[in-house]
Each structure stands twice: as C-alpha cells, then as structure tokens.
C-alpha cells in the first residue's frame, strides 16, 4: 500500500565524501521518521534516474539516518548534482513508501540453534517461550544492509528484549543464525564472528550467489518471523541447499 | 581443449578485477574492483580490450603462467620485470613491461616481482571466459564471489580465455610511463571533519604518515601522529551512527590513527571519517607499499573534480599516443606468429 504523505520541512545537511560522493544527512538519531525520509529520497532518486533526470549518479546507499549519493565526476559535478537532489527533497518526499512484506521462518527450539535463549530469558525476566513470543510479535523493519554482503540491521525489537551486545563476542557462529542486540535483530549471512545473542536459526540463506538476486533482504522490507519446528527447518534447509525453494512465496509486495 | 592460462606457480595476491561491482552497496555488497584503475585501463587498452574488461591484478609478486591456447596477446602494466620461457628447458628471456606481447602455446610467462609498487596489471586480448557475478568479474574474496572461484589464484588454476587465437594486430607499447603525480595525497575534508578538533585536523595535514603492514585491498592503516577528536558531548567522539563509506574515505577510530578505505571496503561504518582521498590520487593509494610515507593536502570538491577530469584527459592522450612495439633482437616474432595464424597454420 502506498501512503503518499508529503514530508514538509525536511532539513538536511550535505556532507562531502570526496569528489565521487556526498552524504545527505537527515538527522543524528535512529528513528522511523528519519529512516522513512532516507528511504523516500532513495526511492525518489531511483525514480528520477529511471526518467534519466540525474545523469552521472552511480548509486545511493541508505543507512539509518542518511543517504550517500555516489556520482561520476566525469559525467556531472557536485555543484550540478546537489541542487537537483535538493530539488527532489523540496518537491516533497512521499513517506510510507511501498515496502515488501517478508516472512522469515525461524527455528527457536533446537538448543544448538539458540544457545543464548535461556540467558536472554533470565536477563529479561521472561521464560524462553515469552522471549520467542516477543520476537515473533516484534514489528521488524530492515533499516540498512552492511558490514558484510546481505547482513541486515533490522529494527523494531519488542523493547522488553533490549540487551547490550555480549561482552565476549563469539569467534565463529553458523550461517543463518538469528540474533538480537540493542533494539535490533539480525541474521548472519555467513559463518562469521559476532557479539549478538543467538536465539534461533532460519533455514534461509541471506546471501546465495547462485540466485539471480543473491541478497534476500533489502532496505525498507517489513519482516515477520514465523516459528517452525526442527523437521520443517530441515525440510526447507534441504530445498535451500538444492536451490529449489520458491523464495517468492515468502514475499508479498 | 579450451584456451586457458595455467597457473604453474601463484604470485602473492593475484585476483581478477574489473572496474568494480557497481550498484549493490545498498545490499551491503562492496564494490571491490581494481585498486589502480589507471593501470587496469592502460593494460586493457594495450591488449585492445574495452576499458570495462577485467584483468588480472597482481599483488606484489606475479604468477608463472603457462599458455594453453594457440596464441594469446597479453599486456603488462606496472614496474615489472617479466620474463618468458619460450620452450621447455629454455632460459627465461626478459620481456618489457608496459606493452603487449604475443605468446604461443607452451610458453611460460613469468610475471615476477613488482618494484616500488604493490599493484600491477595483466590484461589478455578478448578477456577471460568467466561468469559475471552481480554484473562484474571483480573478485571479492571475503564473500568468495567473482573472478576465478571468488579467490586469489592458486597453483594449477586454469584461467579460461575467451579467444583461442590472439586477434591480428600490432603489439603496442606506452610511449612513456604514466605520470601518477607526486607530492602530497590530495584529500577533501569530510564527511565528519567537524568531529575533530582544529588541532587534530592540523595534525592530519601537517604530518607524515607511513603505510603499516596492515595494508590490503580493503584499506591501509597508517602510522604517525594521532589525530585528536573534538571533545565528546560537544560534537565529536570517534563513534557515529553508521553511514555510507565512499572510496578513499579516511576513517579515524578512537585510537586516532587514519585508515584509508579502498576497493574492498565495507559499505557502511560507524567510525568518524575526517576526510576522503580525491579520486585523482586513489590509484596512488592502490599502489602504496608498507613502509612508504605520504603527506595529505586538503583541496575543495570542485578542484578535486577538475584534477580528476584532467587526469582522464591525460589517460586518453597516453592511449592515443601508444606506439607500435617491436620485439628486441630484430626478428619480429610477433609478426611471424600473426602471419602464420592468419594463414591458418597451427603451432
């Protein structure tokens, strides 16, 4: 659904990133409103490029509170481009951009998948079942991808689950582990080190280079976790491994 | 058998690179791509390739490559001293760098060491027969994608070639080495120069910084005087809410030493970036070796853009000024091979 609310009085700062990029900063805090403005400009620039109105723009990189615009200094210049971007903002950014709704199956029940579930429950004064219920009920949204290809910072965690990162990061944790820390959840796209609390595992791969779209999640996605048992996990995992899973069934646009 | 270059002995860090995996930073995918775009562009031009073709980026020391094709035209660019073994048991014969060479089946190209630079390029006419990943052949080893199996070259690898025969044409060489410029590395202040004290900014542009041993395709950690952040609470501190990291961003974490982020840099990060290397000087960064020292000099965005445009014009002129190369020793072996090929004789 597109809710075309025009955001008035958006004031931004332009920060130089050399002669091939600049960052449009909407604010210095993490909030849905500010991220909404970032995503709205990300989309407005994509539309303007589609209409060939922004020659020389190479790509845009959304984060929680800013959008980096990279450009080719042989095709345009900062002096030419920045006013055009300013014009897009002044014209009004439509908030409530059309976002994908993504279902993410997650198995919380295997202790190997969720080694921190009991500790998270103790520290948040809940039962493990209540932790799982709170994670399932959280209205998650993908804010930014980075750190490694396909790693999404997903905000919206139920506030009663907020915990700082672990004091001692793990050196190695398995691909597709679902973890929480601060006000966010994430899914590790590769076997990697990590300092978040591990509460489950999805059979999906967040990065699969065999797929035409190797990265599953995108900024702006609205995300719901769906609890699955171990045998369902195994069945989906086999399809992912074999490359036969119909990923489209997980996404509503 | 399909045409290939076989890796008899790998170099230190040889990876297939093109101009980068452009357009996927929003998905967290680093661009990767050539550390020295000038070197890759010249190698492609010498080999007769389009400028967006992929070449082999040679890191510090290159491989020994056996030609498993009827013929192949290779172009080497950089301060290299390559040599060629023309037949089994023959003594290696020195080859010139900064030009193209026609090689034939069974010959071994020894790329050798690079002198005074960390990076050099080898291009092959027609390019490598490798599948693009997200529209690019650039190797990004951390995710194991691009290039040949997503990693640096290893012994016994076969680098598949698109062409079984080198296309007809003269060998070409650079009229003279390309001038990358000297003097300070030009930077543009920002995006977070306001998170540093005035004294910190002054330290950065008035001190010598030496490339540490921690230098790779992701970035270069420099050693030198520490750069002071502004007082926390005011504006400052080394941490920010993560934002995008452009090429050449100079990140300064709390310890105060600068890290210049290059081709394989992460897409976003939460440390303050005092400045960004002007794109005209990024190829120089891509060639620096541990132990080498630099100074940084601030310029404004418009000047950085102008310097870059001037450099591209000089690069175009250098390509327009390529000379026809003759092999040393008088006999034009390249020409002979070529005539034979045109006549359909297979070696």
Interface residues (C-beta under 8 A of the other chain):
Chain A: X15 X16 X17 X18 X19 X20 X21 X22 X23 X25 X28 X29 X30 X42 X58 X59 X60 X61 X62 X63 X64 X65 X66 X67 X68 X70 X73 X74 X77 X78 X79 X144 X145 X146 X147 X148 X149 X150 X151 X152 X190 X207 X209 X214 X215 X218 X219
Chain B: X22 X23 X24 X25 X26 X27 X28 X29 X30 X133 X134 X140 X142 X143 X144 X145 X150 X187 X188 X189 X190 X191 X192 X241 X242 X243 X244 X245 X246 X247 X248 X249 X266 X267 X268 X269 X273 X276 X277 X278 X279 X280 X301 X302 X304 X305 X308 X309 X312
